[in-house]
Structure formats: structure tokens, C-alpha cells
């Protein structure tokens, strides 16, 4: 069976479509802390191979989300001004982001808090502080969860 031709020829675009189903390519990360944003960017781009748009606030995310068109959104929960839950609510009002997978990143990870975040529409919660090497693995696992839902 080795080397058997299946008769399926994939174009580069087809291969890109298949890759999008196994992992997100474009991630919008909303975090007000400069140091955390920088560490996450390094982890997501260098280790994970993702294309990342960083936003320092919910307001900035709302301004830039349409042009970036993310496959997945990561939101800090506690931010000045528009917090993560408020940002998620506003993002969901835009049809283009109504079903974009979202995960919160927070130190508030008590079971009742996680349940509340999921009730808001988040797929999962990534605990802070996070392991930069494991962050891309966590993102891919959440993405797989979204694809199988």
C-alpha cells in the first residue's frame, strides 16, 4: 500500500483550508499588561506559529477586529475601561465575530468563575500565569474543542 496514489490532488489553497480546521491561524489577543502581551506574542508567534494581533484594550480590539478577521480571540478578563466580558459582549454583536471562538485568560479560575465565563460564551479559560511553551498547545486544544462542538 505504501506509495499508492489516491487520486486526490490538493491545491495550496485546499491545504490551507485543511490547516485551518486543525489549528487557528490568526489570533486576536486583548491584554492591557505590556509584559504579558509581549510574552504571549513571543509564545504564540515563535512557538505556535500563529499570526497575532495584539490589542491593549477592549476598545482597541473592537476598532481592529474587522480588518484582522481572527480565527480565535483571547481576552484578558480584568482590564481598565472595557473589561473582557464587556468586550466579548460587544464582539458578539458584530455578525462577523458572532461565532468566533473565544477564550478568557485570567488568574480568576475558581470553578464558579470558569462556569460564568463559559456561560458568557467563552469556550474555555486559560489560567494566568501561563506557561509560554504550553500556551500554543492550549490554544490548539481549545480550537479542536470548538471544531468538534
N, C-alpha and C positions, 0 to 999 in steps of 0.2 A: 504494500500500500504506500510505502514511502515514495514521495515524488509524484504521486498521482495527481493529475490536473483535474480540478473540479468543474472547470468551465465558467467559473465566476471571475470576472475581471473587474477590479476596483480601480476607480479613478482616484487621484489625490483628494478630490472633494468628498468622495464616498468614504475614504479612510478618515478624513476629518470628522464626518458625521458620526462614524462609529466611535471615534475617540471621545466625542462629546458625550456619548452615552455612558462611558466608563469613568469619566472624571470631568469636573468643571474646568474650563479653560480660563475664564475671565471672572475674577473675584473682586467685588467692591468691599473694602474694609473700612469701617467707620469707627474711629477711635480718637479720643481727644488727647491722650497722653503721647507726646512726641517719641519718647523712648520705646514704648510698647509698639507704636506704629512702625518704627524702624526695625525692631527685632522681628515683628510679624512679616514685614515686607521681605526681609532677608530670607526668612524661613519659607515663605510662600513662593517667592521667585527663584531663589537659588536651590533650595532643597526640593520644593514641589514642582517647579517648572511652570507655575501659573503666571498669567498676566494679571497684575494687581493695580487697581486704582485706590489710592489712599485718600480718605476724607477725614478732616479733623472735627467735623460736626455733622449733626443730622441735617441741618440746613444746607451745608455744602453738598452732602450726598444727594439731596433732592434736586439741587441745581445741576449735578453732573451725571446722574444715573442714566438718563435717556441717551446721552451721547455715548456712554461707555457700554451700555446694554449687557450687564453682567449675567453670568450663568448662575452665580451664587452670591449672596450677600452675608457678610459677617458684621454684626453690630455690637458695640460696647453697650452695656446696659446703662451705666451711670455716666452721663455727660452733662456739662452745663448747657442751659438753654433747652434744646430739644433732646431728650434722652432716647435711649434705644427703643423702648416700647412705642414712644410717640413717633419716632422715625419710621418704625415698621408700619404703624397705622397709616401714616401719610404715604408711604411707598405702595401699600396695598390699594390705595385709591386710584393709582395710575394703572390702567389695564395692562401695560407692558410689564409691570412688576407684580401683578396680582398673584402670580403663581411661582415667582422666582424663589427657589429655596433660600431660607434664611436660618442662620444660627446666631445665637447670642454668645458673647464672650464676657464672662463676669466672674468675680470672686464670690458672688452670692449664689451658692449652689446647694442650698438646703432643698430637700425633696419638694416641699410646698412651693418654693420659688421656681424650681425647674418646671413643675406642673403648671404654674401660672404662665411662664414664658411659652410653654408649648400650647397652652390654651389661647395665647395671643396669635399663634400661627407659626412659631419657630419650630423647626424640625428637631433641634437639639440645642444643648448648651455646652460650650467648651469652657472648662474651668481655668481661671487665672490664679496664679501664674501658670502659663502653659509651657510645655516643653517645645522649643523651636523645631527640634528634629521630628517630633511626633505630630506637630500641627498639620502638615500636609496629609499625613495618614488619617488623622481625624476628619479632615475636610473631605477626603475621598470616601471615607466610611459614611459620613452624613449624606454625601451626594448619592451613594449607592442606595441608601435608605429612601431618598427622595424618588429615585428612579423605579424602585420596586413598589412604591406606595400606590 
